[in-house]
Amino acid sequence: MPLKHLTGVRVLEFTQTVMGPTAGLILAELGADVIKVEPAPNGDKTRRLGGFGAGFFSGLNRNKRGLAIDLKSDEGRKVIHKLVLNTDVVLENFAPGTMERLECGFHDLSRINPRLIYLALKGYLAGPYENRPALDEVVQFQSGLAWMTGPPGQPLRAGASVIDILGAMFGVIGIQAALKERDQSGKGQRVSSSLFESAVFLMGTHMAGMAATGSEARPMPARGRAWAIYDVFETKDSEKLFIGVTSDQQWERFVEEFDLTELSNDPRLSTNPKRVEQREWLLPAVRNSLLDYSRREIEAKSENCKISWAPVGQPGDLFNDPHLLATGGLLDVFVSRFGEETGQTVGLPNLPLEFGETRNRPSLERQPPKVGEHNEEILLEAGFNRDDILKLYSKNILANDATVQK
């Protein structure tokens, strides 16, 4: 069954790429009616990205309805203004000033609907940087995240759009708080979430660590270790596994399970701080011992002695991950390269949430919309008649998949 936590909340989403569509996706999967508003005639430019961005549209726009409209026209804006009368939330992640130029900024729309909650997803919150353009990768470098991720002297962005996604999550949290406040005040408000401040939030523990120790933060590949056994190990069959032994009790179970008698009796290794001090020779000794076992043997032993472990996986492994397949962790989403009919249905990650004793999870109610797929449905609900809609098509104010320039 679909989740219904936000049933009755209507959202107009004016977004592209990752940050904005992620916020819309979260709201949609929690039960909100999310209408993705795309520019006519060709829709969201994210549909046509290549390379790293080829999966952005399919991956982030399921469970939404699609409306394609020309917002640069007076008539197109009038349509949106009419829809806003019965809208709870507007999302936008365009460059600063874009929505205002389209007469769809917060002040424009809140005059029409004072109960409206308006989420602006930006590069920076208010301040000296607020009008700068920003990208996920830009703020990873600016905040120190890239410096912390790569080896010394080689800053490296994270392997996913983590700041886009985190900024979207903070935005949704802000919306939920604003909805709660509106229940009492009757008034909407503007909420903003940003890339830079989201990335900075991730640096908080490093900053606190610097203050606590008086030492500079070091890149993660060269960081001081909190635990001695917390690394990647090779197996007899040339596979790799990450193993973490994070307590003295785990250490006792680990050395017993792997027959490391000499290590278990060594007084230099009796506590975690002592083991960290001996890591220079301890880690090679453990590496050498684990080479006697295959990957499957190490996995079984690690499970048996209840320590943390994981294979060194790749994204493609997740399509067939037994845990995800058994728990509804993947949803069957239609994916195509550039919106063609000849795509394929593949398992893509569900929201990482469960609700209730029965552990309900979001479900797939709608595939990512085609350009303008729900134009008529949405406008009829808003009080337009079929003649009105046909006139909008005739003036190229509305567009759908049939009118897209292939």
QUIWORA-V74696 format. One record per residue. N is the residue number from 1. SS is DSSP state (H for helix, E for strand, - for the rest). PHI is phi in radians with two decimals (999 if undefined). BURIAL is # if it has 16 or more other C-alpha atoms within 10 Angstrom, else .. Layout:
N|SS|PHI|BURIAL ; N|SS|PHI|BURIAL
//
This chain:
1|-|999|. ; 2|-|-1.20|. ; 3|-|-1.26|# ; 4|-|-2.21|. ; 5|-|-1.07|. ; 6|-|-1.96|. ; 7|-|-0.99|. ; 8|-|1.67|. ; 9|-|-1.59|# ; 10|E|-1.82|# ; 11|E|-2.19|# ; 12|E|-1.80|# ; 13|E|-1.91|# ; 14|E|-1.91|# ; 15|-|-2.49|# ; 16|-|-2.66|# ; 17|-|1.14|# ; 18|-|-2.09|# ; 19|H|-1.03|# ; 20|H|-1.13|# ; 21|H|-1.03|# ; 22|H|-1.15|# ; 23|H|-1.05|# ; 24|H|-1.10|# ; 25|H|-1.09|# ; 26|H|-1.05|# ; 27|H|-1.10|# ; 28|H|-1.11|# ; 29|H|-1.31|# ; 30|-|-1.59|# ; 31|-|1.94|# ; 32|-|-1.24|# ; 33|E|-1.54|# ; 34|E|-1.79|# ; 35|E|-1.83|# ; 36|E|-1.46|# ; 37|E|-1.63|# ; 38|E|-2.03|# ; 39|E|-1.27|# ; 40|-|-1.41|# ; 41|-|-1.70|# ; 42|-|-1.83|# ; 43|-|1.42|# ; 44|-|-1.01|# ; 45|H|-1.11|. ; 46|H|-1.07|# ; 47|H|-1.04|# ; 48|H|-1.92|# ; 49|-|-1.27|# ; 50|-|-1.98|. ; 51|H|0.96|. ; 52|H|-1.00|. ; 53|H|-1.63|. ; 54|-|-1.09|# ; 55|-|-1.72|# ; 56|H|-1.04|# ; 57|H|-1.15|# ; 58|H|-1.09|# ; 59|H|-1.32|# ; 60|H|-2.19|# ; 61|-|-2.23|# ; 62|-|-1.24|# ; 63|-|1.07|# ; 64|-|-2.12|# ; 65|E|-1.68|# ; 66|E|-2.00|# ; 67|E|-2.26|# ; 68|E|-1.95|# ; 69|E|-2.59|# ; 70|-|-1.53|# ; 71|-|-1.38|# ; 72|-|-1.43|. ; 73|-|-1.78|. ; 74|H|-1.04|. ; 75|H|-1.17|# ; 76|H|-1.12|# ; 77|H|-1.13|# ; 78|H|-1.09|. ; 79|H|-1.07|# ; 80|H|-1.09|# ; 81|H|-1.07|# ; 82|H|-1.22|# ; 83|H|-1.13|# ; 84|H|-1.11|# ; 85|-|-0.97|# ; 86|-|-2.05|# ; 87|-|-1.98|# ; 88|-|-1.65|# ; 89|E|-2.40|# ; 90|E|-1.98|# ; 91|E|-1.99|# ; 92|E|-2.64|# ; 93|-|-2.36|# ; 94|-|-1.52|# ; 95|-|-1.01|. ; 96|-|-0.92|# ; 97|-|1.63|. ; 98|H|-1.11|. ; 99|H|-1.15|# ; 100|H|-1.14|. ; 101|H|-1.12|. ; 102|-|-1.54|. ; 103|-|1.02|# ; 104|-|-2.24|# ; 105|-|-1.29|# ; 106|H|-1.02|# ; 107|H|-1.17|. ; 108|H|-1.08|. ; 109|H|-1.41|# ; 110|H|-1.24|# ; 111|H|-1.16|. ; 112|H|-1.36|. ; 113|-|-2.42|# ; 114|-|-1.12|# ; 115|-|-1.51|# ; 116|-|-1.23|# ; 117|E|-1.82|# ; 118|E|-2.11|# ; 119|E|-1.72|# ; 120|E|-1.78|# ; 121|E|-1.74|# ; 122|E|-2.19|# ; 123|-|-1.29|# ; 124|-|-2.47|# ; 125|-|-1.31|# ; 126|-|-1.02|. ; 127|-|2.65|. ; 128|-|-1.02|. ; 129|-|-1.62|. ; 130|-|-1.05|. ; 131|-|-1.71|. ; 132|-|-1.29|. ; 133|-|-1.26|. ; 134|-|-2.52|# ; 135|-|-2.35|. ; 136|H|-0.86|# ; 137|H|-1.15|# ; 138|H|-1.02|. ; 139|H|-1.34|# ; 140|H|-1.09|# ; 141|H|-1.29|# ; 142|H|-1.13|. ; 143|H|-1.44|# ; 144|-|1.75|# ; 145|H|-1.10|# ; 146|H|-1.10|# ; 147|H|-1.11|# ; 148|H|-1.33|# ; 149|H|-1.47|# ; 150|-|-1.46|# ; 151|-|-1.16|# ; 152|-|-0.90|. ; 153|-|1.41|. ; 154|-|-2.31|. ; 155|-|-0.98|# ; 156|-|-2.53|# ; 157|-|-1.18|# ; 158|-|-1.12|# ; 159|-|-1.45|. ; 160|-|-2.66|. ; 161|-|-1.42|. ; 162|H|-1.16|# ; 163|H|-1.38|# ; 164|H|-0.93|# ; 165|H|-1.22|# ; 166|H|-1.12|# ; 167|H|-1.06|# ; 168|H|-1.11|# ; 169|H|-1.10|# ; 170|H|-1.07|# ; 171|H|-1.08|# ; 172|H|-1.15|# ; 173|H|-1.04|. ; 174|H|-1.09|# ; 175|H|-1.07|# ; 176|H|-1.08|. ; 177|H|-1.14|. ; 178|H|-1.18|# ; 179|H|-1.10|# ; 180|H|-1.11|. ; 181|H|-1.13|. ; 182|H|-1.10|# ; 183|H|-1.00|. ; 184|H|-1.72|. ; 185|H|-1.63|. ; 186|-|1.38|. ; 187|-|-2.03|# ; 188|-|-1.49|# ; 189|-|-2.90|# ; 190|E|-1.52|# ; 191|E|-2.12|# ; 192|E|-2.34|# ; 193|E|-2.29|# ; 194|E|-2.46|# ; 195|H|-1.25|# ; 196|H|-1.06|# ; 197|H|-1.15|# ; 198|H|-1.16|# ; 199|H|-1.14|# ; 200|H|-1.07|# ; 201|H|-0.99|. ; 202|H|-1.15|. ; 203|-|-1.48|# ; 204|H|-1.01|. ; 205|H|-1.21|. ; 206|H|-1.16|# ; 207|H|-1.11|. ; 208|H|-1.12|. ; 209|H|-1.11|. ; 210|H|-1.08|. ; 211|H|-1.16|. ; 212|H|-1.26|. ; 213|H|-1.78|. ; 214|-|1.33|. ; 215|-|-1.96|. ; 216|-|-1.23|. ; 217|-|-1.17|# ; 218|-|-1.96|# ; 219|-|-0.91|# ; 220|H|-0.96|. ; 221|H|-1.13|. ; 222|H|-2.06|. ; 223|-|-1.23|. ; 224|-|-1.23|. ; 225|-|-1.45|. ; 226|-|-1.48|. ; 227|-|-2.34|# ; 228|-|-1.27|# ; 229|E|-1.78|# ; 230|E|-2.82|# ; 231|E|-2.86|. ; 232|E|-1.66|# ; 233|E|-2.19|# ; 234|E|-1.64|# ; 235|-|-1.86|# ; 236|-|-1.05|# ; 237|-|-1.68|. ; 238|-|1.09|. ; 239|-|-1.62|. ; 240|E|-2.26|# ; 241|E|-2.36|# ; 242|E|-1.61|. ; 243|E|-2.27|# ; 244|E|-2.21|# ; 245|E|-1.97|# ; 246|-|-2.03|# ; 247|-|-2.64|. ; 248|H|-1.15|. ; 249|H|-1.16|. ; 250|H|-1.11|# ; 251|H|-1.04|# ; 252|H|-1.07|# ; 253|H|-1.20|# ; 254|H|-1.11|# ; 255|H|-1.18|# ; 256|H|-1.23|. ; 257|H|-1.11|. ; 258|-|-1.74|# ; 259|-|0.97|. ; 260|-|-1.70|# ; 261|H|-1.08|. ; 262|H|-1.06|. ; 263|H|-1.24|# ; 264|H|-1.16|# ; 265|-|-1.66|. ; 266|-|-1.45|. ; 267|H|-1.12|. ; 268|H|-1.21|. ; 269|H|-2.05|# ; 270|-|-1.29|. ; 271|-|-2.32|. ; 272|H|-1.05|# ; 273|H|-1.03|# ; 274|H|-1.16|. ; 275|H|-1.14|# ; 276|H|-1.07|# ; 277|H|-1.12|. ; 278|-|-1.70|. ; 279|H|-1.05|# ; 280|H|-1.02|. ; 281|H|-1.78|. ; 282|H|-1.16|# ; 283|H|-1.07|# ; 284|H|-1.04|. ; 285|H|-1.12|. ; 286|H|-1.20|# ; 287|H|-0.99|# ; 288|H|-1.10|. ; 289|H|-1.19|. ; 290|H|-1.24|# ; 291|-|-1.16|# ; 292|-|-1.40|. ; 293|-|-2.09|# ; 294|-|-1.36|# ; 295|H|-1.02|# ; 296|H|-1.09|. ; 297|H|-1.16|. ; 298|H|-1.18|# ; 299|H|-1.03|# ; 300|H|-1.13|. ; 301|H|-1.18|# ; 302|H|-1.13|# ; 303|H|-1.11|. ; 304|H|-1.12|. ; 305|-|-1.68|# ; 306|-|0.98|. ; 307|-|-1.97|# ; 308|E|-1.40|. ; 309|E|-2.70|# ; 310|E|-2.83|. ; 311|E|-1.19|. ; 312|-|-1.47|. ; 313|-|-1.56|. ; 314|-|-2.24|. ; 315|H|-0.94|. ; 316|H|-1.11|. ; 317|H|-1.14|. ; 318|H|-1.24|# ; 319|H|-1.02|. ; 320|H|-2.06|. ; 321|-|-1.17|. ; 322|H|-1.09|. ; 323|H|-1.18|. ; 324|H|-1.11|# ; 325|H|-1.17|. ; 326|H|-1.46|. ; 327|H|-2.09|. ; 328|-|1.29|# ; 329|-|-1.31|# ; 330|E|-2.16|# ; 331|E|-1.93|# ; 332|E|-1.41|# ; 333|E|-1.85|# ; 334|E|-1.37|# ; 335|E|-2.18|# ; 336|-|-2.36|# ; 337|-|-1.20|# ; 338|-|-2.32|# ; 339|-|1.49|# ; 340|-|-1.24|. ; 341|-|-1.25|. ; 342|-|-1.68|. ; 343|-|-1.42|. ; 344|E|-2.52|. ; 345|E|-1.70|. ; 346|E|-2.35|. ; 347|E|-1.38|# ; 348|E|-2.06|# ; 349|E|-1.08|# ; 350|-|-1.34|# ; 351|-|-1.07|# ; 352|-|-1.44|. ; 353|-|-2.37|. ; 354|-|-2.30|. ; 355|E|-2.25|. ; 356|-|1.37|. ; 357|-|-1.12|. ; 358|-|-1.52|. ; 359|-|0.98|. ; 360|E|-1.09|. ; 361|-|-2.22|# ; 362|-|-1.00|# ; 363|-|-2.19|# ; 364|-|-1.58|. ; 365|-|-1.79|. ; 366|-|-2.46|. ; 367|-|-1.27|# ; 368|-|-0.90|# ; 369|-|-1.24|# ; 370|-|-1.25|# ; 371|-|-1.03|# ; 372|-|1.12|# ; 373|-|-1.03|# ; 374|-|-1.99|# ; 375|H|-0.88|# ; 376|H|-1.10|# ; 377|H|-1.00|. ; 378|H|-1.19|# ; 379|H|-1.30|# ; 380|H|-1.11|. ; 381|H|-1.07|. ; 382|-|-1.45|. ; 383|-|1.82|. ; 384|-|-1.30|. ; 385|-|-1.79|. ; 386|H|-1.12|. ; 387|H|-1.13|. ; 388|H|-1.00|. ; 389|H|-1.17|# ; 390|H|-1.08|. ; 391|H|-1.12|. ; 392|H|-1.13|# ; 393|H|-1.15|. ; 394|H|-1.13|. ; 395|-|-1.66|. ; 396|-|1.07|# ; 397|-|-1.35|# ; 398|E|-1.79|# ; 399|-|-2.44|# ; 400|-|-2.48|# ; 401|H|-1.02|# ; 402|H|-1.25|. ; 403|H|-1.75|. ; 404|-|-1.10|. ; 405|-|-1.37|. ; 406|-|-1.25|.
//
